[in-house]
C-alpha cells in the first residue's frame, strides 16, 4: 500500500474557519471505504495535526529562539474521546469530534499543577469554550478525515477554529527563558543564587526575555512602552526568614517633559526553603522626561521587620521646582505608595509681577521616621516645614503623619500648612 506526505498549511489568524491538512500517516487505510474515527490511524493523524498547528502558532508569535524553545515545553497536548458525528459514503469522508487536552508540563510548575495553571491564567483568561480541570485545559475539537484520491493517503483537516489552540500561543509567551517557568512564578531556589543573579531571574519572571529589537525587557503602562531594569535589590534576614526586596524602574521608549517613568516593587520571601512572591505593587507612573526615580533606599518603616523603600522625585517646569520623598511599603498583601511628602518647593520662577511674588511659595521640609512602638505596623513620619506657602510665612514646626490602614497610606495631620499642594 502506498502513502504520501500531504502539505501542511498554517492557518490564517482571526478567521473562523481553518483548512489544515495533516502529514500522511504511516498506517494502512483503505480507499474503498470511509475512514473510521476510532481507527488508530485517524487518531494518530489528528495528534500530529494538532501539534503542528500549535508549533506554527508559537513560531509565528515568538520570534526569539531562546524564548520559543522554552515556550515549547510549557504544554503537552493530546486528544481523547474521539467519536464519529457523521459519514459521507459518497465522498468517503467522516466528520468527528474529540476533546483536545493541554496539560501544563510538570517541569513548568513549582507547586501543584492546578495552582500553577491558575497563576498562569490570572491575567490571560481563556475563552468561555475552554474549561480547566486541575492542571489541564480542555476544549472540543471538530475535524474531518478522508482518503485522498486513489493513492491511499489520509488527510485530516480541522474544520473550525479552536479557542484553545488560539490561546496556547499567547499563554506560552508568558514563560521565562531563564527558568522555563510561567512568568510571575518564582523559582524555588531563588535564594540559593547570588544577589545579582537573583535580581536577573526576578526580572525574567516578571517581564520575560529582553526584546531583540530594543535590547531591554518591555512592558506597557497607560499609553506608554517602557524598558525595565532593577534599580535596587537587597536580601534581608528577618525573623521569618530571608526576603528579597527589589524595585524595578522603567524608562519610556518615547518621552517628553511631562512623560513619567515607571516603578514596580517586589518582595519575595523564603519559607521552608521555597521562594514565593509575598507582595508586589501595581505599576506606578512617577518621574519626568520618561525617567523614574532611581535613588531607592531600603528603610525600616514599622515593627516586626516591616521594611520598605524611599526615593526622591524631582520635577521642574515653567518656573516650578518640586522635590518630594516617596515611601513604598507592604500592607494587606500588596505594596502601596504610602506617602508623597514635599521636601523642596519653589514657584518663584513662575512670577512676572509683584502681585504674583506676594503669593509665591518657597519652602523646605525634612522628614524622618519615628520608631515609637514595638507593635506599630508603620511608624509615624515627622515632617518639619520652613518657608512660605501661597504668600504666607510658615512658622517652623514639626508635624506628625500617621498611617491610616483603611486608606493604605499616611495622612496629613489637622492644621497641615501645605493643604492643596498635591490635590
Secondary structure as GFF3:
##gff-version 3
##sequence-region A 1 423
A	DSSP	alpha_helix	40	61	.	.	.	ID=ss1
A	DSSP	alpha_helix	65	71	.	.	.	ID=ss2
A	DSSP	beta_strand	75	88	.	.	.	ID=ss3
A	DSSP	beta_strand	93	104	.	.	.	ID=ss4
A	DSSP	three_ten_helix	106	108	.	.	.	ID=ss5
A	DSSP	alpha_helix	113	121	.	.	.	ID=ss6
A	DSSP	beta_strand	131	133	.	.	.	ID=ss7
A	DSSP	beta_strand	136	148	.	.	.	ID=ss8
A	DSSP	beta_strand	153	158	.	.	.	ID=ss9
A	DSSP	alpha_helix	163	172	.	.	.	ID=ss10
A	DSSP	three_ten_helix	190	192	.	.	.	ID=ss11
A	DSSP	alpha_helix	195	207	.	.	.	ID=ss12
A	DSSP	beta_strand	217	221	.	.	.	ID=ss13
A	DSSP	beta_strand	224	238	.	.	.	ID=ss14
A	DSSP	beta_strand	241	252	.	.	.	ID=ss15
A	DSSP	beta_strand	261	271	.	.	.	ID=ss16
A	DSSP	beta_strand	274	280	.	.	.	ID=ss17
A	DSSP	beta_strand	284	286	.	.	.	ID=ss18
A	DSSP	beta_strand	297	302	.	.	.	ID=ss19
A	DSSP	beta_strand	306	317	.	.	.	ID=ss20
A	DSSP	beta_strand	320	331	.	.	.	ID=ss21
A	DSSP	beta_strand	334	346	.	.	.	ID=ss22
A	DSSP	three_ten_helix	348	350	.	.	.	ID=ss23
A	DSSP	alpha_helix	354	358	.	.	.	ID=ss24
A	DSSP	beta_strand	362	370	.	.	.	ID=ss25
A	DSSP	beta_strand	380	389	.	.	.	ID=ss26
A	DSSP	beta_strand	392	404	.	.	.	ID=ss27
A	DSSP	beta_strand	409	411	.	.	.	ID=ss28
###
